[in-house]
Amino acid sequence: MYHGTPLREARVLITGGARGLGRSMALEAARRGAAVTIWDLDLERSEAVVAELTALGATASAARVDVTDRGQVAAAALEAGAQDVVINNAGIVTGKRLLEASDEDIERTFALNTLALFWVTRAFLPGMLERDRGTVATIASAAGLAWVARQTDYSASKWAAIGFTESLRAELRTDSRGVGTFVMAPFYIDTGMFEGAATTFPRLLPILKEQEVARRAITAIERGTEQIITPWLARLLPAARILPVRLFDRGLDLLGINHSMDGFVGRSPPSAQGSGRAARPAP
């Protein structure tokens, strides 16, 4: 039975680890004794994080990898070698209404938020199964549990990310005793990726703190926790789906969720898809 992956002397690979939550998880893993590999399009920032990790006494490396490119992922995986933990963290959000988003915006969102999960996981999972040890972790979103205006592409991609991880867990329950999955579905985090997004009731739905989310994610990987939905109110979403659609929508409206993206500006530029950056919405 899967019991998690202790990080002391473990090898951890994080996509989109050059900044934000990815960087914070890298630092947290290093403090617990892991050797960390960072994949990101922003090599300069990645190397700066590696310097932080080595200052903590950790073994660390970085590579410029476009995780939407299957060929790059396969080649970089051979270079990186076997990993005990793979954290699929890289992501992007456009924050545009469906008719404002370009074809390229939509394709980029799914290429990074969804399809990259397949390419990265398929590159490292065979080695985990051979050793019967490891964790495939996915940073999804509470938007993968409830719909949000101006997130048609993002929300759909995160629903897919949750479905990917849950289905993979079902497969691994019969394929391995020592390899498992972890998925995290947080509300907005103060990383800058959702800059401008707001909450109407901060005590019920607070903007989450990056370092706390990172700590909880790394702790969950070590303990074998298979899912975290945060904050506590978001954990009620699956149960609330028994309500008629109009009542569920009314509840989201009362909580202000469907207007939470009204002030969204995100983080530019949109080309930095590998580091979890956001594309700015159209004026």
C-alpha positions in Angstrom: 0.0 0.0 0.0 1.2 3.5 -0.9 2.4 5.4 2.2 4.0 8.4 0.6 7.6 9.2 -0.3 10.1 10.4 2.4 12.2 13.2 1.0 15.4 12.7 2.8 17.9 11.7 0.0 15.0 11.5 -2.4 15.1 13.0 -5.9 12.4 15.5 -6.7 11.7 17.1 -10.0 9.4 20.2 -10.2 8.1 21.7 -13.4 7.6 25.5 -13.4 9.9 25.7 -10.5 11.6 29.0 -11.3 9.2 31.1 -9.3 6.0 31.2 -7.3 4.7 28.0 -5.8 7.2 25.9 -7.7 10.1 27.8 -6.2 8.6 27.5 -2.7 8.0 23.8 -3.0 11.6 23.4 -4.2 12.9 25.2 -1.1 10.7 23.2 1.2 11.8 19.9 -0.4 15.4 20.9 -0.1 15.0 21.7 3.6 13.8 18.2 4.1 16.9 16.7 2.5 15.8 16.2 -1.1 17.9 16.7 -4.2 15.9 19.0 -6.5 15.7 19.3 -10.3 13.9 22.3 -11.7 12.4 22.4 -15.2 11.3 25.7 -16.5 11.5 27.9 -19.7 13.1 30.6 -17.6 16.6 29.2 -17.1 18.0 32.4 -15.6 15.4 32.3 -12.8 15.8 28.6 -12.4 19.5 28.9 -11.8 18.8 31.6 -9.2 16.6 29.1 -7.4 19.3 26.5 -7.7 21.7 28.9 -6.0 19.2 29.3 -3.1 18.9 25.5 -2.8 22.6 24.9 -2.8 23.0 27.6 -0.1 20.7 25.3 2.0 23.2 22.5 1.4 21.0 20.7 -1.1 21.9 19.1 -4.4 20.1 21.0 -7.1 20.1 21.4 -10.9 18.0 23.2 -13.5 17.2 22.7 -17.2 15.3 24.7 -19.7 12.5 22.4 -20.8 9.3 23.2 -22.6 7.0 20.5 -21.0 4.5 20.9 -23.8 7.1 19.4 -26.2 7.1 15.6 -26.0 10.6 15.4 -27.6 12.1 17.9 -25.2 10.5 16.1 -22.2 11.8 12.7 -23.3 15.4 14.0 -23.8 15.5 16.0 -20.6 14.1 13.0 -18.6 17.0 10.9 -19.8 19.4 13.7 -18.7 17.7 14.1 -15.3 17.7 10.4 -14.5 15.3 8.5 -12.2 13.1 10.6 -9.9 11.3 9.7 -6.7 8.8 12.5 -6.8 7.6 14.4 -9.9 5.6 17.5 -9.2 3.5 18.7 -12.2 3.3 22.4 -11.3 3.8 24.4 -14.4 0.6 26.2 -15.5 -0.9 29.2 -17.2 -4.1 31.2 -17.1 -5.3 33.7 -19.7 -8.2 35.2 -17.7 -10.2 35.9 -20.8 -13.8 35.3 -21.8 -14.3 32.5 -24.3 -14.9 34.8 -27.2 -11.9 37.0 -26.2 -9.4 34.1 -26.0 -7.5 33.4 -29.2 -7.2 29.8 -30.6 -3.5 30.0 -29.5 -4.5 31.0 -26.0 -6.8 28.0 -25.6 -4.3 25.5 -27.2 -1.5 26.8 -25.0 -3.6 26.4 -21.8 -4.4 22.8 -22.6 -0.9 22.0 -23.8 0.6 23.2 -20.5 -2.1 22.6 -17.9 -3.2 19.2 -19.2 -1.2 17.5 -21.9 2.1 18.2 -20.3 1.0 16.1 -17.3 0.9 13.1 -19.6 4.3 13.7 -21.2 6.1 14.4 -17.9 4.5 11.5 -16.0 5.0 9.0 -18.8 8.7 9.9 -18.8 9.3 9.0 -15.2 6.6 6.6 -14.1 8.2 3.5 -15.6 11.3 4.0 -13.4 9.1 4.5 -10.3 7.2 1.3 -11.0 10.4 -0.6 -11.5 11.7 0.6 -8.1 8.1 0.4 -6.6 8.6 3.8 -5.0 7.5 7.3 -5.9 4.9 10.0 -6.1 3.3 11.7 -9.1 2.0 15.0 -7.7 -0.2 17.5 -9.6 -1.0 21.0 -8.7 -4.5 21.5 -10.0 -7.0 24.2 -8.8 -10.3 24.6 -7.0 -11.5 25.8 -10.5 -11.3 22.2 -11.4 -14.2 21.6 -9.0 -16.5 24.6 -9.8 -16.9 26.8 -12.8 -15.7 30.4 -12.8 -16.4 33.1 -15.3 -13.3 34.1 -17.4 -11.8 30.7 -16.8 -13.4 28.5 -19.5 -10.0 27.3 -20.7 -8.3 27.3 -17.4 -11.2 25.6 -15.4 -11.6 22.9 -18.1 -7.9 22.2 -18.1 -7.9 21.8 -14.3 -10.9 19.6 -14.3 -8.9 17.4 -16.7 -5.8 17.6 -14.4 -7.9 16.3 -11.5 -9.4 13.6 -13.6 -5.9 12.6 -14.9 -4.6 12.2 -11.3 -7.6 10.4 -9.9 -7.6 7.9 -12.8 -3.9 7.4 -12.5 -4.4 6.7 -8.8 -6.9 4.0 -9.7 -4.4 2.4 -12.1 -1.6 2.5 -9.6 -3.7 0.8 -6.9 -3.5 -2.4 -8.9 -0.1 -1.8 -10.5 2.1 -0.9 -7.5 2.2 -0.9 -3.7 4.8 1.8 -3.4 3.9 4.4 -6.2 1.0 6.8 -5.7 -0.4 10.1 -6.6 -1.2 13.4 -4.9 -3.4 16.2 -6.3 -3.9 19.7 -4.8 -6.8 21.9 -5.6 -6.3 25.3 -4.1 -8.2 28.6 -4.3 -6.2 31.6 -5.5 -2.6 31.8 -4.2 -0.7 35.0 -3.7 2.0 34.1 -6.2 1.1 36.8 -8.7 -0.2 34.4 -11.3 -3.7 35.5 -10.4 -2.8 39.1 -9.7 -6.0 41.2 -9.5 -8.3 38.3 -8.7 -10.2 38.9 -5.5 -12.4 37.3 -2.9 -15.6 38.8 -1.5 -15.4 36.9 1.9 -11.7 36.5 2.8 -12.5 34.6 6.0 -14.4 32.0 4.1 -12.3 32.0 0.9 -9.0 33.6 1.7 -6.3 34.2 -0.8 -3.8 31.5 0.1 -0.3 32.1 1.2 2.3 30.7 -1.1 4.7 29.3 1.5 1.9 27.6 3.5 0.5 25.9 0.4 4.0 24.7 -0.5 4.5 23.4 3.0 1.2 21.5 2.9 1.9 20.0 -0.5 5.4 18.7 0.4 4.1 17.4 3.7 1.3 15.6 1.9 3.8 13.9 -0.5 5.8 12.6 2.5 2.8 11.4 4.4 1.0 9.8 1.4 -2.0 12.1 1.5 -3.7 11.7 -1.8 -5.7 14.9 -2.1 -5.9 18.4 -0.6 -8.7 20.8 -1.4 -8.1 24.2 0.2 -9.5 26.3 1.9 -12.0 24.4 4.0 -15.0 25.9 2.2 -13.8 24.6 -1.2 -13.9 21.0 0.3 -17.7 21.3 0.3 -17.8 21.8 -3.5 -18.1 18.1 -4.4 -20.9 17.5 -2.0 -22.7 20.7 -3.0 -22.9 19.4 -6.6 -26.0 17.4 -5.5 -27.9 20.7 -5.6 -29.8 21.7 -8.7 -27.6 23.7 -11.1 -29.4 27.0 -10.5 -29.0 26.7 -6.7 -25.4 25.8 -7.1 -24.9 28.8 -9.4 -26.7 31.0 -6.9 -24.4 29.9 -4.2 -21.3 30.7 -6.2 -22.8 34.1 -7.0 -23.5 34.9 -3.3 -19.9 34.0 -2.5 -18.7 36.3 -5.3 -16.8 33.6 -7.1 -18.1 34.4 -10.5 -16.9 38.0 -10.2 -13.6 37.1 -8.6 -11.7 37.5 -11.9 -13.2 41.0 -12.7 -10.0 42.8 -11.7 -7.6 40.2 -13.0 -4.4 41.4 -14.6 -2.1 38.4 -14.2 1.6 38.3 -14.7 3.2 39.1 -18.0 4.6 38.2 -20.5 2.4 35.4 -21.8 5.3 33.6 -23.5 6.7 32.4 -20.2 4.4 29.4 -20.1 6.8 27.1 -18.4 7.1 29.1 -15.2 3.5 29.2 -14.3 3.0 32.7 -15.5 -0.3 34.2 -16.6 -1.2 35.9 -19.9 -2.8 39.3 -19.6 -6.4 39.5 -20.7 -7.4 41.6 -23.7 -8.2 45.3 -22.8 
